[in-house]
Amino acid sequence: MARIRVGLLPTASFMVGNLPVPKYSDAEKTQFATDRETGAKLFTVTLFLMEEDRAEALKVTVPETGLPNGLMPGVPVMPVELFATPWARVFNGQLSDGIAYRADRLDLVGATPSAGAEAA
């Protein structure tokens, strides 16, 4: 499956839309989805991308190790190593498709690393 690095304009900014939600690997929600390489639990965070005269909501998967302290709705962040993976599947004869977003981590914008630790 093709992974595409997301290129952003220098004016692009992101804002957190919701607290991180755990991802599950089964429909019964008994098994956490984990990163294949590190084993870290995966979470989904809705981010609002604002670029020039448009805004878009993106659901971004981030490993637990990439979630900073102080992550709250409305907080400005910058995703690091943001990739998009197009997907498609046929279920009950209906085609579904979309784009899955994944980032290595979210950095708080305007905060130093020590400031995030003090807020915890």
C-alpha positions in Angstrom: 0.0 0.0 0.0 1.4 3.4 -0.9 2.3 5.8 1.9 2.4 9.4 0.8 4.3 12.1 2.8 1.9 15.0 3.3 3.4 18.3 2.1 2.2 21.4 4.0 2.3 25.1 3.1 4.4 27.2 5.5 1.2 28.9 6.6 -0.5 25.6 7.6 -1.6 25.2 11.2 -3.3 22.4 13.1 -5.6 22.5 16.2 -6.7 19.5 18.3 -10.4 18.7 17.9 -10.8 16.0 20.5 -9.0 14.0 23.1 -7.1 10.9 21.8 -9.4 7.9 21.3 -7.9 4.4 21.6 -7.9 2.3 18.4 -9.0 -1.3 18.6 -8.0 -4.2 16.4 -11.3 -6.1 16.9 -15.0 -5.2 16.6 -15.6 -6.1 20.3 -13.0 -3.5 21.4 -11.1 -5.9 23.6 -7.7 -5.7 21.8 -5.8 -2.4 21.4 -4.4 -1.8 18.0 -0.6 -1.5 18.2 2.2 -0.2 16.1 3.8 -3.0 14.2 7.3 -1.8 14.8 7.3 -0.6 18.4 4.2 -2.3 19.9 2.9 1.1 21.2 -0.8 1.5 21.5 -2.4 3.5 18.8 -4.8 6.4 19.2 -6.9 8.5 16.9 -7.0 12.3 17.2 -9.1 14.7 15.1 -7.0 17.6 14.0 -8.3 20.7 12.2 -5.9 21.6 9.4 -6.1 25.3 8.5 -4.3 26.4 5.3 -4.8 29.7 3.6 -8.6 30.1 3.1 -9.7 26.5 3.9 -10.1 24.2 6.9 -10.4 20.5 7.0 -10.9 17.9 9.7 -8.4 15.0 9.6 -8.5 11.8 11.8 -4.9 11.1 12.5 -3.5 7.9 14.0 -0.7 8.5 16.5 1.2 6.1 18.8 0.7 6.6 22.5 4.4 7.5 22.7 3.8 10.4 20.3 1.1 12.1 22.4 2.4 15.1 24.4 1.2 16.1 27.9 -1.3 18.9 27.7 -3.1 17.7 24.6 -6.6 19.2 24.8 -9.2 20.3 22.3 -8.3 23.7 20.9 -4.6 23.4 21.5 -2.3 24.2 18.5 -0.1 21.3 17.4 2.1 20.2 14.5 2.1 16.6 13.3 5.6 15.2 12.8 6.2 12.7 9.9 2.6 13.0 8.6 1.7 10.4 6.0 -1.5 9.6 4.0 -2.4 6.1 2.8 -5.3 5.8 0.3 -7.6 2.8 0.9 -10.5 1.1 -0.7 -12.6 -1.9 0.1 -15.8 -3.6 -1.1 -18.2 -4.6 1.7 -21.7 -6.1 0.9 -21.2 -5.1 -2.7 -20.6 -1.4 -1.8 -17.3 0.4 -2.5 -15.9 2.4 0.4 -12.7 4.5 0.1 -10.8 7.2 1.9 -7.5 8.3 3.2 -5.9 7.1 6.4 -3.6 9.6 8.1 -0.7 8.7 10.4 1.9 10.8 12.3 4.8 9.7 14.4 4.0 12.3 17.0 2.2 15.6 17.7 4.3 18.5 18.9 2.6 21.3 20.9 3.1 24.6 19.1 4.4 27.5 21.0 5.5 25.4 24.0 8.9 24.2 25.0 9.4 20.5 25.9 9.9 21.4 29.5 6.6 23.5 29.6 4.6 20.4 28.5 6.2 18.4 31.3 5.4 21.1 33.9 1.7 21.1 32.9 1.3 17.4 33.7 
